[in-house]
Amino acid sequence: MGFLSSRRNRARLAPELDDRELGKLLKSLLATARTGTIATTDLCAAQVSRLLDQDPGDWDRRTHRISVLAEFLAASRLPRSWVAREPRNATALVLHAWSQVAQNAPQDDPRGTDDAVESCLRAAELTPDDPTPWVALLKVARRQRWKQSQVFGVWNEVLARDRWNREAYMNMLGYLTPEEGGSRLQVLDFVDGLAARVPANAPCVATELTAQVLQYHSILGRGGYEALVARTHWSQGMAAQALDRVAHTWAQPGFLRHAQALADLNLLAYALMAGDRRAEARAVFEAIGPTVTDWPWQTGGDPLTEFEQAQRRATVGA
């Protein structure tokens, strides 16, 4: 029994996080979604629709599920085949657009996502209350490096439908970074504008800490002396304050209830360990359990190895 227990508790990458129904769907799709036959398309589309049509109005859960499915199906024929067969199905249109962005790497020609814009706008027209077409369009706009006035226009459409949409906030944060044409000052302004009004357990609550982890990675990327002393980032100013605000609340049972809560806890554990705050990280690792996210652990190497080593250090205090 001890052996079986250790296997159950072994760290694992799980893009679905704790969404068991989504996890079951991914396993079902794995064996069938890549053949591209008409029968397979109909079967997979029915399975996806059944899941995504659950809990109407739970935009947080719907966004998470579409995001995971789009990444999972990006290399398959299913999204394109489905939208070809049902051109007025808003879910098919959003999944198609989102998967195009997932398949189009940053170094690829951004025009490879041109028809994704039309798919998003058609989906938005078909389902005017749904924020996910606008979230997908925000991702397209980010990949195509739209002007800020255009991007903020899309952003406002998301907020009008889902005020605290996590995916939208993370995409705006990425768009405003210096690496994507923004600036460090714009990132700071964006994060500062959130601090006073975002509820402590909102789906987008990790935006501030994400910005600090991105800044930490930027310091590491410079190499040399700055990289050697990068840990001090977490003991100074805004980074220390960002950790202090959440270190003792996020891991409390039931505090974070949104679909990607485990992703935010992974982020927190990573930041606490980067700042050598091991005692606080221990409780976060307990809350996480075995579910590991690629980012930010992959920054140091294999994400599972990095997670397990950090977890071990937090547990033994060494």
ZADREN-560073 format. One record per residue (C-alpha): residue number from 1; x negated, y negated, z negated. Coordinates in Angstrom, 2 decimals. Example, Ala and Ser with C-alpha at 12.3 -4.5 7.8 and 13.67 -1.06 7.14 Angstrom:
<nodes>
<node num="1" east="-12.30" north="4.50" up="-7.80"/>
<node num="2" east="-13.67" north="1.06" up="-7.14"/>
</nodes>
This chain:
<nodes>
<node num="1" east="0.00" north="0.00" up="0.00"/>
<node num="2" east="-2.87" north="-2.34" up="-0.72"/>
<node num="3" east="-4.16" north="-1.85" up="2.82"/>
<node num="4" east="-0.74" north="-2.58" up="4.31"/>
<node num="5" east="-0.40" north="-5.64" up="2.11"/>
<node num="6" east="-3.75" north="-6.99" up="3.25"/>
<node num="7" east="-2.73" north="-6.49" up="6.89"/>
<node num="8" east="0.52" north="-8.37" up="6.37"/>
<node num="9" east="-1.34" north="-11.26" up="4.75"/>
<node num="10" east="-4.12" north="-11.47" up="7.33"/>
<node num="11" east="-4.35" north="-14.90" up="8.96"/>
<node num="12" east="-2.78" north="-15.07" up="12.41"/>
<node num="13" east="-2.19" north="-17.66" up="15.10"/>
<node num="14" east="1.54" north="-18.17" up="15.45"/>
<node num="15" east="2.73" north="-21.03" up="17.69"/>
<node num="16" east="6.29" north="-20.37" up="16.56"/>
<node num="17" east="5.17" north="-21.01" up="12.96"/>
<node num="18" east="7.92" north="-19.67" up="10.64"/>
<node num="19" east="10.66" north="-19.70" up="13.31"/>
<node num="20" east="11.39" north="-15.96" up="13.39"/>
<node num="21" east="13.98" north="-16.16" up="16.14"/>
<node num="22" east="11.55" north="-18.03" up="18.37"/>
<node num="23" east="8.86" north="-15.48" up="17.57"/>
<node num="24" east="11.17" north="-12.63" up="18.59"/>
<node num="25" east="11.95" north="-14.40" up="21.86"/>
<node num="26" east="8.26" north="-14.89" up="22.67"/>
<node num="27" east="7.64" north="-11.18" up="22.19"/>
<node num="28" east="10.60" north="-10.34" up="24.42"/>
<node num="29" east="9.47" north="-12.75" up="27.13"/>
<node num="30" east="5.89" north="-11.51" up="27.06"/>
<node num="31" east="6.71" north="-8.28" up="28.84"/>
<node num="32" east="9.13" north="-9.68" up="31.42"/>
<node num="33" east="8.65" north="-13.39" up="32.16"/>
<node num="34" east="5.66" north="-13.11" up="34.50"/>
<node num="35" east="7.17" north="-10.93" up="37.22"/>
<node num="36" east="9.31" north="-13.68" up="38.71"/>
<node num="37" east="12.10" north="-11.43" up="40.08"/>
<node num="38" east="15.66" north="-12.74" up="40.26"/>
<node num="39" east="16.87" north="-10.26" up="37.66"/>
<node num="40" east="14.02" north="-11.17" up="35.34"/>
<node num="41" east="14.69" north="-14.88" up="35.77"/>
<node num="42" east="18.36" north="-14.43" up="34.89"/>
<node num="43" east="17.57" north="-12.29" up="31.86"/>
<node num="44" east="14.88" north="-14.61" up="30.49"/>
<node num="45" east="16.92" north="-17.74" up="31.20"/>
<node num="46" east="19.85" north="-16.26" up="29.30"/>
<node num="47" east="17.61" north="-15.45" up="26.34"/>
<node num="48" east="16.07" north="-18.93" up="26.30"/>
<node num="49" east="19.46" north="-20.63" up="26.64"/>
<node num="50" east="20.90" north="-18.55" up="23.82"/>
<node num="51" east="18.15" north="-19.68" up="21.46"/>
<node num="52" east="18.05" north="-23.33" up="22.51"/>
<node num="53" east="21.82" north="-23.71" up="22.37"/>
<node num="54" east="21.86" north="-22.77" up="18.69"/>
<node num="55" east="22.30" north="-25.53" up="16.13"/>
<node num="56" east="23.42" north="-28.32" up="18.46"/>
<node num="57" east="22.20" north="-31.66" up="17.22"/>
<node num="58" east="19.16" north="-30.25" up="15.41"/>
<node num="59" east="16.79" north="-32.14" up="17.67"/>
<node num="60" east="13.76" north="-31.39" up="15.51"/>
<node num="61" east="14.21" north="-27.63" up="15.91"/>
<node num="62" east="15.11" north="-27.92" up="19.60"/>
<node num="63" east="12.02" north="-30.02" up="20.34"/>
<node num="64" east="9.76" north="-27.54" up="18.56"/>
<node num="65" east="11.24" north="-24.58" up="20.41"/>
<node num="66" east="11.02" north="-26.24" up="23.83"/>
<node num="67" east="7.42" north="-27.28" up="23.15"/>
<node num="68" east="6.35" north="-23.75" up="22.23"/>
<node num="69" east="8.25" north="-22.16" up="25.12"/>
<node num="70" east="6.83" north="-24.63" up="27.64"/>
<node num="71" east="3.28" north="-23.84" up="26.57"/>
<node num="72" east="4.00" north="-20.12" up="26.57"/>
<node num="73" east="5.64" north="-20.14" up="30.02"/>
<node num="74" east="3.40" north="-22.72" up="31.71"/>
<node num="75" east="1.57" north="-20.12" up="33.80"/>
<node num="76" east="4.72" north="-18.15" up="34.68"/>
<node num="77" east="7.24" north="-18.61" up="37.49"/>
<node num="78" east="10.19" north="-18.71" up="35.12"/>
<node num="79" east="10.64" north="-22.49" up="34.58"/>
<node num="80" east="10.49" north="-23.27" up="38.30"/>
<node num="81" east="12.66" north="-20.29" up="39.27"/>
<node num="82" east="15.26" north="-21.14" up="36.64"/>
<node num="83" east="15.60" north="-24.77" up="37.64"/>
<node num="84" east="15.81" north="-23.75" up="41.32"/>
<node num="85" east="18.75" north="-21.48" up="40.50"/>
<node num="86" east="20.43" north="-23.95" up="38.11"/>
<node num="87" east="19.47" north="-27.48" up="39.21"/>
<node num="88" east="22.09" north="-29.06" up="36.92"/>
<node num="89" east="21.07" north="-27.19" up="33.78"/>
<node num="90" east="19.52" north="-29.81" up="31.49"/>
<node num="91" east="17.63" north="-27.23" up="29.41"/>
<node num="92" east="16.10" north="-25.70" up="32.55"/>
<node num="93" east="15.10" north="-29.16" up="33.80"/>
<node num="94" east="13.41" north="-30.13" up="30.52"/>
<node num="95" east="11.59" north="-26.82" up="30.21"/>
<node num="96" east="10.39" north="-27.10" up="33.82"/>
<node num="97" east="9.07" north="-30.65" up="33.31"/>
<node num="98" east="7.44" north="-29.83" up="29.97"/>
<node num="99" east="5.77" north="-26.70" up="31.33"/>
<node num="100" east="4.36" north="-28.69" up="34.24"/>
<node num="101" east="2.60" north="-31.01" up="31.81"/>
<node num="102" east="1.35" north="-28.02" up="29.82"/>
<node num="103" east="-0.06" north="-26.45" up="32.98"/>
<node num="104" east="-1.62" north="-29.67" up="34.30"/>
<node num="105" east="-4.95" north="-30.04" up="32.49"/>
<node num="106" east="-6.27" north="-33.55" up="31.67"/>
<node num="107" east="-8.92" north="-33.25" up="34.40"/>
<node num="108" east="-6.30" north="-32.28" up="37.04"/>
<node num="109" east="-4.67" north="-34.67" up="39.47"/>
<node num="110" east="-1.86" north="-36.34" up="37.46"/>
<node num="111" east="0.26" north="-36.36" up="40.63"/>
<node num="112" east="0.74" north="-32.65" up="39.97"/>
<node num="113" east="3.44" north="-33.70" up="37.51"/>
<node num="114" east="5.28" north="-36.10" up="39.83"/>
<node num="115" east="8.45" north="-34.04" up="40.19"/>
<node num="116" east="8.56" north="-33.67" up="36.40"/>
<node num="117" east="9.68" north="-37.30" up="36.21"/>
<node num="118" east="12.75" north="-36.58" up="38.33"/>
<node num="119" east="13.53" north="-33.47" up="36.26"/>
<node num="120" east="13.43" north="-35.48" up="33.03"/>
<node num="121" east="15.66" north="-38.24" up="34.37"/>
<node num="122" east="18.19" north="-35.75" up="35.73"/>
<node num="123" east="18.27" north="-33.94" up="32.38"/>
<node num="124" east="18.72" north="-37.24" up="30.55"/>
<node num="125" east="21.68" north="-38.10" up="32.78"/>
<node num="126" east="23.28" north="-34.69" up="32.19"/>
<node num="127" east="22.82" north="-34.79" up="28.38"/>
<node num="128" east="22.75" north="-38.45" up="27.33"/>
<node num="129" east="22.52" north="-37.73" up="23.57"/>
<node num="130" east="19.60" north="-35.30" up="23.82"/>
<node num="131" east="16.16" north="-36.82" up="23.08"/>
<node num="132" east="14.17" north="-33.92" up="24.58"/>
<node num="133" east="14.30" north="-35.16" up="28.20"/>
<node num="134" east="12.80" north="-38.43" up="27.01"/>
<node num="135" east="10.19" north="-36.64" up="24.88"/>
<node num="136" east="9.21" north="-34.62" up="27.96"/>
<node num="137" east="9.05" north="-37.84" up="30.00"/>
<node num="138" east="6.84" north="-39.39" up="27.34"/>
<node num="139" east="4.43" north="-36.49" up="27.79"/>
<node num="140" east="4.48" north="-37.01" up="31.57"/>
<node num="141" east="3.90" north="-40.74" up="31.14"/>
<node num="142" east="0.95" north="-40.03" up="28.88"/>
<node num="143" east="-0.61" north="-37.63" up="31.40"/>
<node num="144" east="-0.07" north="-40.06" up="34.26"/>
<node num="145" east="-1.43" north="-43.01" up="32.27"/>
<node num="146" east="1.61" north="-45.22" up="32.70"/>
<node num="147" east="1.42" north="-48.86" up="31.68"/>
<node num="148" east="2.18" north="-49.54" up="28.05"/>
<node num="149" east="5.38" north="-51.44" up="28.81"/>
<node num="150" east="6.72" north="-48.36" up="30.62"/>
<node num="151" east="5.60" north="-45.94" up="27.92"/>
<node num="152" east="7.14" north="-48.01" up="25.15"/>
<node num="153" east="10.37" north="-48.10" up="27.14"/>
<node num="154" east="10.49" north="-44.29" up="27.12"/>
<node num="155" east="9.48" north="-44.24" up="23.46"/>
<node num="156" east="12.43" north="-46.47" up="22.57"/>
<node num="157" east="14.79" north="-44.09" up="24.37"/>
<node num="158" east="13.56" north="-41.25" up="22.16"/>
<node num="159" east="13.94" north="-43.26" up="18.96"/>
<node num="160" east="17.48" north="-44.27" up="19.91"/>
<node num="161" east="18.37" north="-40.56" up="19.84"/>
<node num="162" east="16.04" north="-39.10" up="17.21"/>
<node num="163" east="14.43" north="-41.68" up="14.94"/>
<node num="164" east="11.70" north="-39.46" up="13.46"/>
<node num="165" east="10.92" north="-37.08" up="16.35"/>
<node num="166" east="7.56" north="-35.55" up="15.48"/>
<node num="167" east="6.52" north="-34.71" up="19.04"/>
<node num="168" east="7.22" north="-38.25" up="20.20"/>
<node num="169" east="5.17" north="-39.82" up="17.41"/>
<node num="170" east="2.23" north="-37.51" up="18.07"/>
<node num="171" east="2.32" north="-38.32" up="21.78"/>
<node num="172" east="2.43" north="-42.05" up="21.14"/>
<node num="173" east="-0.48" north="-41.70" up="18.76"/>
<node num="174" east="-2.49" north="-39.84" up="21.41"/>
<node num="175" east="-1.57" north="-42.37" up="24.08"/>
<node num="176" east="-2.79" north="-45.28" up="21.94"/>
<node num="177" east="-6.22" north="-43.77" up="21.14"/>
<node num="178" east="-9.34" north="-45.22" up="22.77"/>
<node num="179" east="-9.83" north="-41.93" up="24.61"/>
<node num="180" east="-6.57" north="-42.47" up="26.51"/>
<node num="181" east="-6.76" north="-46.16" up="27.24"/>
<node num="182" east="-5.67" north="-47.67" up="23.95"/>
<node num="183" east="-7.86" north="-48.86" up="21.11"/>
<node num="184" east="-8.63" north="-48.15" up="17.49"/>
<node num="185" east="-6.82" north="-51.36" up="16.56"/>
<node num="186" east="-3.66" north="-50.22" up="18.36"/>
<node num="187" east="-3.77" north="-46.92" up="16.49"/>
<node num="188" east="-4.11" north="-48.77" up="13.18"/>
<node num="189" east="-1.22" north="-51.08" up="14.02"/>
<node num="190" east="0.94" north="-48.14" up="15.03"/>
<node num="191" east="0.22" north="-46.22" up="11.83"/>
<node num="192" east="0.56" north="-49.29" up="9.61"/>
<node num="193" east="3.97" north="-49.95" up="11.11"/>
<node num="194" east="5.12" north="-46.49" up="10.03"/>
<node num="195" east="3.91" north="-46.44" up="6.45"/>
<node num="196" east="6.60" north="-48.67" up="4.98"/>
<node num="197" east="9.62" north="-47.13" up="6.70"/>
<node num="198" east="9.08" north="-43.42" up="7.35"/>
<node num="199" east="10.72" north="-41.15" up="4.74"/>
<node num="200" east="8.18" north="-39.11" up="2.77"/>
<node num="201" east="9.44" north="-35.83" up="4.23"/>
<node num="202" east="10.39" north="-36.95" up="7.75"/>
<node num="203" east="9.36" north="-34.70" up="10.66"/>
<node num="204" east="6.85" north="-37.32" up="11.83"/>
<node num="205" east="5.29" north="-37.86" up="8.40"/>
<node num="206" east="1.95" north="-36.36" up="9.48"/>
<node num="207" east="1.29" north="-39.12" up="12.01"/>
<node num="208" east="-0.91" north="-41.09" up="9.63"/>
<node num="209" east="-2.99" north="-38.09" up="8.57"/>
<node num="210" east="-3.30" north="-36.98" up="12.20"/>
<node num="211" east="-4.75" north="-40.38" up="13.07"/>
<node num="212" east="-7.34" north="-39.97" up="10.32"/>
<node num="213" east="-8.30" north="-36.47" up="11.50"/>
<node num="214" east="-8.70" north="-37.80" up="15.05"/>
<node num="215" east="-10.96" north="-40.56" up="13.73"/>
<node num="216" east="-12.95" north="-37.99" up="11.74"/>
<node num="217" east="-13.42" north="-35.89" up="14.88"/>
<node num="218" east="-14.56" north="-39.00" up="16.75"/>
<node num="219" east="-17.24" north="-39.55" up="14.10"/>
<node num="220" east="-18.35" north="-35.92" up="14.34"/>
<node num="221" east="-18.54" north="-36.24" up="18.10"/>
<node num="222" east="-21.09" north="-39.04" up="17.90"/>
<node num="223" east="-23.64" north="-36.64" up="16.46"/>
<node num="224" east="-26.79" north="-37.73" up="14.65"/>
<node num="225" east="-26.69" north="-39.36" up="11.25"/>
<node num="226" east="-23.01" north="-40.36" up="11.52"/>
<node num="227" east="-21.96" north="-36.74" up="11.98"/>
<node num="228" east="-24.10" north="-35.65" up="9.03"/>
<node num="229" east="-22.30" north="-38.04" up="6.67"/>
<node num="230" east="-18.86" north="-37.74" up="8.30"/>
<node num="231" east="-17.44" north="-36.25" up="5.08"/>
<node num="232" east="-17.58" north="-39.69" up="3.48"/>
<node num="233" east="-14.77" north="-40.71" up="5.85"/>
<node num="234" east="-12.34" north="-38.96" up="3.49"/>
<node num="235" east="-13.47" north="-40.80" up="0.38"/>
<node num="236" east="-13.05" north="-44.29" up="1.80"/>
<node num="237" east="-10.23" north="-46.71" up="2.52"/>
<node num="238" east="-7.30" north="-45.61" up="4.65"/>
<node num="239" east="-8.39" north="-41.97" up="4.97"/>
<node num="240" east="-8.55" north="-41.47" up="1.20"/>
<node num="241" east="-5.21" north="-43.24" up="0.79"/>
<node num="242" east="-3.60" north="-41.08" up="3.48"/>
<node num="243" east="-4.71" north="-37.93" up="1.64"/>
<node num="244" east="-3.73" north="-39.26" up="-1.77"/>
<node num="245" east="-0.19" north="-40.00" up="-0.59"/>
<node num="246" east="0.54" north="-36.42" up="0.48"/>
<node num="247" east="-1.88" north="-34.06" up="-1.27"/>
<node num="248" east="0.45" north="-33.30" up="-4.18"/>
<node num="249" east="3.85" north="-33.39" up="-2.46"/>
<node num="250" east="3.68" north="-31.57" up="0.87"/>
<node num="251" east="2.82" north="-28.20" up="-0.69"/>
<node num="252" east="5.75" north="-28.31" up="-3.11"/>
<node num="253" east="8.35" north="-25.67" up="-2.18"/>
<node num="254" east="11.05" north="-27.15" up="0.04"/>
<node num="255" east="9.53" north="-30.63" up="0.25"/>
<node num="256" east="8.80" north="-30.40" up="3.98"/>
<node num="257" east="11.74" north="-28.86" up="5.81"/>
<node num="258" east="11.14" north="-29.73" up="9.46"/>
<node num="259" east="10.32" north="-27.18" up="12.15"/>
<node num="260" east="6.58" north="-27.88" up="12.21"/>
<node num="261" east="6.05" north="-28.15" up="8.47"/>
<node num="262" east="3.48" north="-25.33" up="8.53"/>
<node num="263" east="1.50" north="-27.20" up="11.20"/>
<node num="264" east="1.40" north="-30.24" up="8.92"/>
<node num="265" east="0.26" north="-28.10" up="6.00"/>
<node num="266" east="-2.55" north="-26.68" up="8.16"/>
<node num="267" east="-3.56" north="-30.25" up="8.93"/>
<node num="268" east="-3.52" north="-31.17" up="5.25"/>
<node num="269" east="-5.58" north="-28.13" up="4.23"/>
<node num="270" east="-8.14" north="-28.97" up="6.90"/>
<node num="271" east="-8.42" north="-32.61" up="5.81"/>
<node num="272" east="-8.70" north="-31.72" up="2.12"/>
<node num="273" east="-11.48" north="-29.25" up="2.83"/>
<node num="274" east="-13.23" north="-31.75" up="5.09"/>
<node num="275" east="-13.14" north="-34.16" up="2.16"/>
<node num="276" east="-14.33" north="-31.46" up="-0.26"/>
<node num="277" east="-11.10" north="-31.63" up="-2.27"/>
<node num="278" east="-10.98" north="-27.87" up="-2.80"/>
<node num="279" east="-8.80" north="-27.68" up="-5.88"/>
<node num="280" east="-6.02" north="-29.57" up="-4.10"/>
<node num="281" east="-6.49" north="-27.51" up="-0.94"/>
<node num="282" east="-5.96" north="-24.27" up="-2.86"/>
<node num="283" east="-2.26" north="-24.96" up="-3.42"/>
<node num="284" east="-1.84" north="-25.96" up="0.23"/>
<node num="285" east="-3.37" north="-22.70" up="1.44"/>
<node num="286" east="-0.96" north="-20.82" up="-0.83"/>
<node num="287" east="1.96" north="-22.69" up="0.75"/>
<node num="288" east="0.68" north="-21.95" up="4.26"/>
<node num="289" east="0.32" north="-18.20" up="3.80"/>
<node num="290" east="-1.13" north="-16.43" up="6.85"/>
<node num="291" east="0.22" north="-18.76" up="9.58"/>
<node num="292" east="-2.61" north="-20.62" up="11.32"/>
<node num="293" east="-2.47" north="-23.34" up="13.97"/>
<node num="294" east="-5.11" north="-23.77" up="16.67"/>
<node num="295" east="-5.56" north="-27.45" up="15.93"/>
<node num="296" east="-7.37" north="-28.80" up="13.99"/>
<node num="297" east="-9.22" north="-25.61" up="13.00"/>
<node num="298" east="-10.49" north="-24.96" up="16.53"/>
<node num="299" east="-12.64" north="-28.09" up="16.32"/>
<node num="300" east="-15.25" north="-26.15" up="14.36"/>
<node num="301" east="-15.04" north="-22.92" up="16.38"/>
<node num="302" east="-12.67" north="-19.97" up="16.33"/>
<node num="303" east="-9.58" north="-21.25" up="14.47"/>
<node num="304" east="-8.91" north="-18.02" up="12.55"/>
<node num="305" east="-12.52" north="-17.80" up="11.39"/>
<node num="306" east="-12.58" north="-21.47" up="10.40"/>
<node num="307" east="-9.30" north="-21.15" up="8.52"/>
<node num="308" east="-10.33" north="-18.01" up="6.62"/>
<node num="309" east="-13.71" north="-19.45" up="5.67"/>
<node num="310" east="-12.11" north="-22.66" up="4.41"/>
<node num="311" east="-9.45" north="-20.69" up="2.54"/>
<node num="312" east="-12.14" north="-18.59" up="0.91"/>
<node num="313" east="-14.14" north="-21.63" up="-0.15"/>
<node num="314" east="-11.03" north="-23.23" up="-1.64"/>
<node num="315" east="-10.12" north="-20.04" up="-3.50"/>
<node num="316" east="-13.53" north="-19.33" up="-5.03"/>
<node num="317" east="-14.38" north="-23.00" up="-5.45"/>
<node num="318" east="-17.78" north="-22.51" up="-3.86"/>
</nodes>
